[in-house]
Amino acid sequence: MSPSLLVKSCEITKDLSDQVEWFRTRPLEKEYPVIWVDPLYEKVRCERHVISMAIAVVQGITNEGNREILAVEPMFAESEDTYTHLFEQLKSRGVETVWLCASSAHSGLEKCHFRNVS
């Protein structure tokens, strides 16, 4: 690989990292009438091993009726703690009110009771 190609590759990687960080921390609406929480399982590298990991995808419908992806977050386990952390992140980004949370009714999510976003 030539030095100029290596430099360009590093620039692209940094730009992508900046875009991902913006997406993960951008401000959200105060109210979403409906959100969906659905983990997908993907094979990921973790400490030189490939493991199956839950990737929580949170979608929301705005008051104007538009669908938004609110979060895409990796989770080592679908536990009460990980869902609580996920909802705390949404709250810290501005979400205050959710009228309905649709999900696969995983026990960790049920235990969380969505208490972090009223």
C-alpha positions as CSV (number, residue, x, y, z in Angstrom):
1,M,0.0,0.0,0.0
2,S,1.4,3.4,-1.0
3,P,1.9,6.1,1.7
4,S,-0.6,8.4,0.0
5,L,-3.2,5.6,-0.1
6,L,-2.6,4.9,3.6
7,V,-3.0,8.5,4.5
8,K,-6.3,8.7,2.5
9,S,-7.5,5.5,4.2
10,C,-6.8,7.1,7.6
11,E,-8.7,10.2,6.6
12,I,-11.7,8.2,5.5
13,T,-11.7,6.2,8.7
14,K,-11.5,9.3,10.9
15,D,-14.3,10.9,8.9
16,L,-16.5,7.8,9.3
17,S,-15.7,7.7,13.0
18,D,-16.7,11.4,13.3
19,Q,-20.0,10.7,11.5
20,V,-20.8,7.7,13.7
21,E,-20.1,9.7,16.9
22,W,-22.4,12.5,15.6
23,F,-25.1,10.0,15.0
24,R,-24.8,8.3,18.4
25,T,-24.8,11.6,20.3
26,R,-27.1,13.9,18.2
27,P,-30.0,15.6,20.0
28,L,-33.4,13.8,19.7
29,E,-37.0,15.0,19.8
30,K,-38.6,15.5,23.3
31,E,-41.5,13.2,22.4
32,Y,-42.0,10.1,20.3
33,P,-45.5,8.6,20.3
34,V,-44.1,5.2,19.4
35,I,-40.7,3.6,19.6
36,W,-39.6,0.1,18.6
37,V,-36.7,-1.7,20.3
38,D,-35.4,-4.7,18.5
39,P,-32.1,-6.4,19.0
40,L,-30.4,-8.0,16.0
41,Y,-27.7,-10.6,16.6
42,E,-24.5,-10.2,14.7
43,K,-21.1,-11.9,14.8
44,V,-18.5,-9.4,16.0
45,R,-14.8,-9.5,16.9
46,C,-14.1,-9.1,20.6
47,E,-10.7,-9.7,22.1
48,R,-9.5,-11.8,19.2
49,H,-12.6,-14.0,19.3
50,V,-15.8,-13.9,17.2
51,I,-18.9,-13.8,19.4
52,S,-22.6,-13.3,18.8
53,M,-23.7,-9.9,20.1
54,A,-27.0,-8.2,20.4
55,I,-27.2,-4.9,18.5
56,A,-30.2,-2.9,19.8
57,V,-31.9,-0.9,17.1
58,V,-34.3,1.7,18.4
59,Q,-36.7,3.3,15.9
60,G,-39.2,6.1,16.7
61,I,-42.1,7.8,15.1
62,T,-42.1,11.6,15.5
63,N,-45.2,13.6,16.1
64,E,-45.2,14.5,12.4
65,G,-45.3,10.8,11.5
66,N,-41.7,10.5,10.3
67,R,-39.7,7.4,11.2
68,E,-36.2,7.9,12.7
69,I,-33.5,5.5,13.8
70,L,-32.8,6.8,17.3
71,A,-30.0,4.4,18.3
72,V,-28.0,1.4,17.1
73,E,-26.1,0.1,20.2
74,P,-24.1,-3.1,20.9
75,M,-25.1,-5.0,24.0
76,F,-23.2,-7.9,25.5
77,A,-26.5,-9.2,27.1
78,E,-30.2,-8.3,26.9
79,S,-30.4,-7.6,30.5
80,E,-32.3,-5.0,32.7
81,D,-29.0,-3.1,33.1
82,T,-28.3,-2.9,29.4
83,Y,-31.8,-1.7,28.5
84,T,-31.7,0.8,31.4
85,H,-28.4,2.1,30.0
86,L,-29.9,2.3,26.5
87,F,-33.0,4.3,27.8
88,E,-30.8,6.6,29.9
89,Q,-28.8,7.4,26.8
90,L,-32.0,8.3,24.9
91,K,-33.1,10.5,27.8
92,S,-29.7,12.3,27.9
93,R,-30.1,13.1,24.2
94,G,-33.5,14.8,24.9
95,V,-36.2,12.2,24.9
96,E,-38.7,12.9,27.6
97,T,-42.0,11.2,26.6
98,V,-42.8,8.0,24.9
99,W,-46.4,6.8,24.6
100,L,-45.8,3.3,23.5
101,C,-42.7,1.0,23.4
102,A,-43.1,-2.0,21.1
103,S,-40.6,-4.8,21.5
104,S,-40.1,-8.6,21.5
105,A,-40.9,-8.5,25.2
106,H,-37.5,-9.8,26.3
107,S,-37.3,-10.3,30.0
108,G,-34.5,-7.7,30.5
109,L,-36.6,-5.1,28.8
110,E,-39.8,-6.1,30.7
111,K,-37.8,-5.8,34.0
112,C,-36.6,-2.3,33.0
113,H,-40.3,-1.3,32.7
114,F,-39.1,1.6,30.5
115,R,-38.9,3.6,33.7
116,N,-36.2,5.9,32.4
117,V,-38.3,7.6,29.8
118,S,-41.8,8.5,31.1
